[in-house]
Amino acid sequence: SVRSRITMRPVFRTLLRKFQIASVFVEGGADIHGQILDAGLCDEIHIFTAAKILGHGKSSFEGLPVKRINNAVVLTEPRVRILDSDIWISARWQR
């Protein structure tokens, strides 16, 4: 199947210019998260994860052109909270 992609920068620009929306919470999958990070449209990340470990699975951020650790997205000012049996990580990010 062919996957359609939305170019995120024009969407965010329209939200700001037409609707004066400057802060957006994006809940989605690995592809949309990767697109937003890759476009530099994010300054803060909130990651919610179950306290479970699997031997395989899908990445949380797909499509980032990061192949080496020295090019990785760097999280700063991290905060970790426990919500029942889940883990909430919030941080600012820089590349």
C-alpha positions, 0 to 999 in steps of 0.5 A: 500500500502507498502511504501518504505523507503530510508536509508538516512545516506548512501545516504548523505555519498555517496553525500559527498564521491563520489561527494564532496557535503556537503550541501543539500537542501531537499524538501519533505514531513513529512516522509522524513523530519522526517527521516533526523531529526531522523538520525541526518543529519540536522543542519539547518531547513527552514520551509515555511508555509501558514498563515492559521490554520486548525483544523486537518492535517498531521504533518510536521515531521513524524516518530520522536520518540519524545513523550514528550516535554523534548525530542523535537527537539529544534530550536536555532537562529530562524529567522522569515520572511514574504513572501507575505502571507506565513511565513518562519522560519529558525533555527539551530536545536539540539536534 
